[in-house]
Amino acid sequence: MPPNDPALRSFIAVAPDSDFPIQNLPYGIFSTDADPHRRACVAIGDFVLDLEVIEATGLTRPAGETDTVFNEDGLNAYMALGPAVWKSTRARVSELLRADTPILRDDAALRKLALVPRAQARMHMPFAVLAFTDFFSSKQHAGNAGKIIRGNESTLAPNWLSMPIGYNSRASTVVVSGTEIRRPLGQRKPRNVEQPLFGPCANLDCELEMGVVLGGRSHMGDMIAEADAERMIFGFTLLNDWSARDIQAWEYQPLGPFLAKAFATTISPWIVPAEALEPFRVEGPAQDPAPFPYLRQSPKRNYDIALDILLKTKSMSEYARVSQTNFKYMYWSSVQQLMHHGCTGCAMNVGDLLGSGTISGDTRGELGSLLEMSWGGSNPLELPNGEKRTFLEDGDSLMFRGHAQGEGYRIGFGEAEGSILPAHAPPK
C-alpha cells in the first residue's frame, strides 16, 4: 500500500485527531534526558521513531549502502540525498510501522529502543538553516497592509501582480518552537514626534506563514524550471516571522524590511514531507495578468491546509484562537516563489528556508497578523477574558497550529510557539 493510502493503519494506536498518523511521518531532531545525543526521528501518534536506531539495523538503507545520515543533529545530510531517497525511505518507514508488518511490531527489544514517547522527547531545530528568504504572497494581506500603512486605495504596488515579492532575511535567528522571544530594541518614529526614538518596540506582531524547506540545490547562473522547483522542495513547516511594526515603518524606505524582521523567526520542530501533502493539492487563486512564461505552473500548486493563530496572556490559563485561515489562499505558490528566486541565476542550496509570506483570507477571522486584526491598532482584538490587544505585550504567548484533513486522518504540523520577554534596557 502506498504511504498516503487513507486505509493504512499502524500497530501504534493513533487518535483520529492526532497530527501524526502513519500517512504523515514528519521528520524532526530529538534527544532525551537519558540520551542527550541529537538524532533524527519521525512522529507517529504519541511516539517518535528513532531513525538512528532503525538505520543502525540496516532496515532503512538501500542494499550495499553504509553511509549514515540519521545520527546527525540536523536533517541536511539526509535532505541532500534527493527525492528518490526521500521517497524510498518514507515508504520503508511506513512499511515498518504498518499494523500488518511484523518486523518492528513483534520485536519487543527493537521497539523498546526505537519507539520513544513524545512526552519524553526534547525537540530541537530540525535542520541547519543556510539562508532565509521571506515572501509577501497573500493578496489579501498585501492589500490590507497597503491600506493600513499607506492609507490609500491603491493598495498593491505596481509590481506585485507580476512577480512574487520577497526579501533576504536572517537565517541566524530562525529558532525552534518553544524558544522565548526577546522584545527588540530599535529606532522608531511615532507620528506625534519630530525626531526618531531608540527603545523597545511598541508594536510587536506575528506573521502566520508556512515555511518551505529546500532539500535540493541549483547552480549559480541557472534558472529553476517548474519540475526542478518541485523536486527541490523537501517539505513544509509552520513559520512565525515575528515583526516589529513600528521599527519597520521607520526603516523600510527605501530598501524594505531589515532589522524589524531579523530578530526572530519561529518554526515548528516538524517538517512534513511534501509527498505527504500530495492528496491536498488545490487550485490557487486566478492570476491576472497571466504570469511571464518562467512563472507559469501546472494546476493545483496550492495546498488545503487549515491554520490557526492562538494567543494566551499572562492572566489566561488556556490559549484562545484569534484567527483561522488557510494556505490555499496564497496568490503566488511555493513553486512559483522558488522559480522566481532562481530566475536571475541565484544559487539555491540544501537547507534554504522560504517563508510563504503572511497568510490572510477575506474576513477579519481569517487574518494572519495582529496588524490586520487590530487594523493598525485602531480596532483592538477582544479576548475571551475581556482583555484587549492591538499588538503583543510582554508575557504574551503565541501558538500556530495547522493541519490538512484527510479521510479519517489529518496531516498536522505540530506547533510553532513562543512567549515574549521584556526588552533589554536601552543604553544611556
C-alpha positions in Angstrom: 0.0 0.0 0.0 1.4 3.5 -0.8 2.3 5.7 2.2 -0.6 8.1 1.6 -3.3 5.5 1.4 -6.1 6.6 3.8 -6.7 2.9 4.7 -3.2 2.5 6.2 -3.1 1.8 9.9 -0.2 1.5 12.3 0.3 -1.1 15.0 0.7 2.0 17.2 -2.7 3.4 18.2 -3.3 6.9 16.7 -6.3 9.0 17.6 -8.3 10.4 14.6 -7.4 14.0 15.6 -3.7 13.3 16.0 -1.3 15.4 14.0 0.8 12.4 13.3 -0.9 9.4 11.7 1.0 6.9 9.6 0.1 8.9 6.5 2.2 11.8 7.8 5.6 10.7 9.3 7.1 14.2 9.7 10.8 14.5 10.3 12.4 16.1 13.4 15.5 16.1 15.5 15.2 15.0 19.2 17.1 14.0 22.3 16.1 12.6 25.7 17.3 13.1 29.2 18.6 9.5 29.1 20.4 10.1 25.8 21.2 13.8 25.1 22.7 13.0 21.7 20.6 14.7 19.0 19.4 12.5 16.2 16.6 12.2 13.6 13.1 10.8 14.1 9.6 10.7 12.7 6.5 11.3 14.7 3.8 8.5 14.9 0.9 9.1 17.2 2.2 9.8 20.7 5.6 8.4 19.9 8.7 9.2 17.9 10.5 6.6 15.9 14.3 6.9 16.5 15.7 6.8 12.9 19.2 6.4 14.1 18.3 3.1 15.8 16.4 1.9 12.7 19.2 3.0 10.4 21.8 1.1 12.6 19.8 -2.1 12.0 20.1 -1.6 8.2 16.3 -1.5 7.9 16.2 1.9 6.1 19.4 1.6 4.0 19.5 0.5 0.3 21.4 -2.7 -0.3 25.1 -2.1 0.0 24.8 1.4 1.4 26.9 2.0 4.5 26.7 5.8 5.0 24.6 7.0 7.9 22.7 10.3 8.0 20.2 9.9 10.8 22.8 10.1 13.6 23.4 13.8 12.9 22.0 16.8 14.7 20.2 18.1 11.6 18.4 16.7 8.6 20.6 18.5 6.0 22.7 15.4 5.0 19.6 13.3 4.6 17.8 16.0 2.6 20.9 16.3 0.3 20.3 12.6 -0.8 17.4 13.7 -3.0 13.8 12.9 -3.8 14.4 9.2 -4.8 15.9 8.5 -1.3 13.2 10.6 0.4 10.5 8.5 -1.3 12.1 5.1 -0.7 12.9 5.9 3.0 9.4 7.2 3.7 7.9 4.1 2.1 10.2 1.8 4.1 9.4 3.6 7.4 5.7 3.5 6.6 6.0 -0.3 6.0 7.8 -0.8 9.3 5.1 1.0 11.2 2.1 -0.8 9.5 -0.2 -2.9 11.5 0.4 -5.9 9.2 4.2 -5.7 9.2 5.8 -7.9 12.0 9.4 -6.7 11.8 9.1 -3.9 14.4 5.7 -4.8 15.7 6.8 -8.2 17.0 10.3 -7.4 18.1 9.9 -6.2 21.7 13.6 -5.4 22.1 13.8 -3.2 19.0 10.5 -1.5 19.8 11.9 -0.5 23.2 15.0 1.0 21.6 13.3 2.7 18.7 10.0 4.0 20.0 10.2 6.9 22.4 7.1 8.6 24.0 6.8 12.1 22.5 6.4 13.4 26.1 10.0 12.3 26.8 11.4 13.7 23.5 13.0 17.1 23.5 12.7 18.6 20.1 15.4 20.7 18.5 16.0 22.7 15.3 15.2 20.1 12.6 17.8 21.4 10.2 20.6 24.0 9.8 19.1 27.0 8.0 21.6 28.1 5.4 19.7 31.1 4.1 16.2 32.5 4.7 14.0 34.4 2.2 10.7 35.8 3.2 8.0 36.4 0.7 4.9 38.6 0.5 2.5 36.5 -1.5 -1.0 36.8 0.0 -3.0 39.2 -2.0 -5.4 39.8 1.0 -2.5 40.5 3.3 -0.7 42.8 0.9 -3.9 44.7 0.2 -4.6 45.1 3.9 -1.1 46.2 4.8 -1.2 48.7 2.0 -4.4 50.3 3.3 -3.2 50.3 6.9 0.3 51.7 6.3 -0.1 53.9 3.3 -3.8 54.8 3.8 -4.8 54.9 0.2 -6.9 52.9 -2.2 -4.1 51.8 -4.5 -3.1 49.1 -2.1 -0.9 46.9 -4.3 2.5 48.1 -5.6 2.6 48.1 -9.4 5.0 45.1 -9.4 3.0 42.9 -7.0 0.9 41.1 -9.6 3.9 40.5 -11.9 6.1 38.5 -9.6 6.5 37.1 -6.0 7.8 39.9 -3.9 10.4 38.8 -1.2 13.5 39.9 0.7 16.5 38.1 2.2 16.2 37.9 5.9 18.4 36.3 8.7 19.0 32.6 9.0 20.9 33.2 12.2 17.7 34.0 14.2 15.5 31.2 13.0 14.6 29.2 16.2 12.6 26.2 17.1 9.2 26.3 18.8 9.3 26.9 22.5 12.2 29.4 22.2 11.4 32.6 24.1 11.4 35.8 22.1 13.1 39.0 23.4 11.2 42.2 22.5 13.6 44.0 20.2 15.1 47.4 20.6 15.4 49.7 17.6 14.7 53.1 16.0 11.1 54.2 15.6 9.4 57.4 14.9 5.8 57.8 16.2 3.7 60.2 14.2 3.5 62.7 17.1 7.2 63.3 17.4 9.6 65.2 15.1 12.8 63.1 15.8 13.2 59.3 15.9 13.5 57.5 19.2 15.6 54.5 20.2 14.0 52.0 22.6 11.8 48.9 22.8 9.5 48.0 20.0 5.9 49.1 20.9 4.1 47.4 18.1 5.3 43.7 18.3 3.4 41.5 15.9 3.3 37.9 14.5 3.0 36.7 10.9 1.4 33.4 10.2 3.3 31.7 7.4 4.3 28.3 6.1 8.0 27.6 5.8 9.3 25.8 2.7 12.4 23.7 3.4 14.7 23.0 0.4 16.4 19.7 0.0 17.8 20.4 -3.4 20.2 22.9 -4.9 20.6 24.9 -8.1 23.8 26.3 -9.7 24.7 29.9 -9.9 23.7 31.3 -13.3 21.0 28.7 -14.0 17.2 29.3 -13.9 14.9 26.9 -12.0 12.2 25.2 -14.1 8.9 24.1 -12.6 9.8 20.4 -12.4 13.1 21.2 -10.8 11.5 23.5 -8.2 9.1 20.8 -7.2 11.9 18.3 -6.8 13.9 20.7 -4.6 11.1 21.1 -2.0 11.7 18.6 0.8 8.8 19.6 3.0 6.8 22.3 4.9 6.8 23.6 8.4 4.8 26.2 10.4 6.6 29.6 10.5 6.1 32.8 12.6 8.1 35.7 11.2 7.9 38.0 14.3 7.7 41.6 13.3 8.4 45.0 14.9 5.9 47.1 13.1 6.9 50.5 14.4 10.6 49.8 13.7 9.6 48.6 10.3 7.6 51.7 9.5 10.6 53.9 10.1 13.3 51.8 8.5 11.7 50.2 5.4 12.1 53.1 3.0 13.8 52.9 0.6 15.2 49.4 0.8 12.5 47.4 2.6 12.4 45.3 5.7 15.6 44.9 7.7 16.0 44.8 11.5 12.3 44.8 12.1 12.1 41.3 10.6 15.5 39.9 11.6 15.4 39.5 15.3 13.4 36.2 15.5 11.6 33.7 13.3 10.0 30.6 14.9 9.4 27.3 13.1 7.8 24.1 14.2 10.1 21.2 15.1 8.4 19.1 12.5 9.0 19.1 8.7 6.1 17.4 6.9 7.3 15.8 3.7 6.0 17.3 0.5 4.9 13.8 -0.5 2.5 13.6 2.5 0.7 16.7 1.2 0.0 15.4 -2.3 -3.6 14.4 -1.6 -4.3 18.0 -0.5 -3.3 19.9 -3.6 -5.8 22.5 -4.8 -6.1 25.3 -7.4 -4.8 28.6 -6.2 -6.5 32.0 -7.0 -6.7 33.0 -10.6 -3.7 35.1 -11.6 -4.4 38.2 -13.7 -2.4 39.3 -15.6 -1.1 35.9 -16.7 2.5 35.3 -15.3 5.5 35.5 -17.5 6.4 32.1 -19.1 9.1 31.4 -16.5 6.4 31.6 -13.7 3.8 29.5 -15.4 2.9 26.4 -13.5 0.7 23.3 -13.7 -2.6 23.2 -11.9 -3.0 22.5 -8.2 0.1 24.0 -6.8 -1.6 25.3 -3.7 -2.4 23.2 -0.6 -5.6 23.0 1.5 -4.1 23.4 5.0 -6.2 24.9 7.8 -4.2 27.2 10.0 -4.8 28.7 13.5 -3.4 31.5 15.5 -3.8 31.1 19.2 -2.9 33.7 21.9 -2.5 33.5 25.7 -1.8 36.4 28.0 -0.2 36.1 31.5 -3.7 36.1 33.1 -5.1 33.3 30.9 -4.8 29.6 31.7 -5.5 28.4 28.1 -4.8 29.6 24.6 -7.7 31.3 22.7 -7.9 31.1 18.9 -7.9 34.5 17.4 -7.7 33.6 13.7 -8.3 30.7 11.4 -7.2 30.8 7.8 -5.9 28.5 5.0 -2.7 28.1 3.0 -4.8 27.6 -0.2 -5.4 31.4 -0.4 -1.8 32.2 -1.4 -1.7 34.1 -4.7 1.9 33.0 -5.5 2.6 29.3 -4.9 5.7 27.9 -3.3 6.9 26.6 -6.6 6.5 30.0 -8.2 8.4 31.6 -5.4 11.3 29.2 -6.0 11.2 29.6 -9.8 11.3 33.4 -9.3 14.1 33.2 -6.7 16.3 31.5 -9.3 15.3 33.4 -12.4 18.4 35.7 -12.3 20.7 32.8 -11.6 20.6 33.0 -7.8 22.0 29.7 -6.4 19.8 27.8 -4.0 21.1 25.3 -1.5 20.1 22.4 0.7 18.9 23.9 4.0 17.5 27.1 2.4 14.2 28.2 4.0 11.5 30.2 2.2 8.7 31.9 4.2 5.4 31.9 2.3 4.5 35.4 3.5 1.7 36.2 5.9 -1.4 34.1 5.1 -4.7 36.0 5.2 -8.2 35.4 3.9 -11.1 37.7 3.1 -12.7 38.1 6.6 -11.5 39.5 9.9 -11.5 36.0 11.3 -9.0 34.8 8.6 -6.2 37.3 9.1 -2.6 36.3 9.6 -1.2 39.2 11.7 -2.3 41.5 14.6 -1.6 44.5 12.3 -4.6 43.4 10.3 -6.7 42.1 13.1 -6.5 45.4 15.0 -6.3 47.4 11.8 -3.1 49.1 12.7 -4.1 49.4 16.4 -7.4 51.3 15.8 -9.7 48.3 16.4 -8.4 46.2 19.4 -8.9 42.5 19.4 -11.0 41.4 22.4 -10.0 38.1 24.1 -12.4 35.7 25.9 -11.3 37.0 29.4 -12.1 40.6 28.4 -8.5 41.7 27.8 -7.8 43.6 24.6 -4.8 43.5 22.3 -3.6 45.7 19.4 -0.1 44.3 19.5 1.7 41.8 21.7 2.6 42.6 25.3 5.4 41.2 27.5 4.3 37.8 28.8 2.0 37.0 25.9 2.4 33.7 24.2 1.5 32.8 20.6 1.0 29.4 19.1 0.4 28.5 15.4 -1.1 25.2 14.5 -2.1 23.7 11.2 -3.4 20.5 9.5 -4.7 19.1 6.3 -7.8 17.0 6.8 -7.9 13.6 5.1 -10.4 10.7 5.1 -10.3 9.7 8.8 -6.9 11.2 9.4 -5.2 14.5 9.5 -1.7 15.6 8.4 -0.6 18.0 11.2 2.5 20.2 11.7 2.7 20.3 15.5 3.1 23.7 17.0 5.1 26.9 16.5 5.1 28.6 19.8 6.9 31.5 21.5 6.5 33.8 24.5 7.5 37.4 24.7 10.3 38.5 27.1 10.7 42.2 28.0 13.3 44.2 26.1 16.7 44.8 27.4 17.2 48.3 28.9 18.5 50.6 26.2 21.9 52.1 26.6 22.0 55.6 28.1 
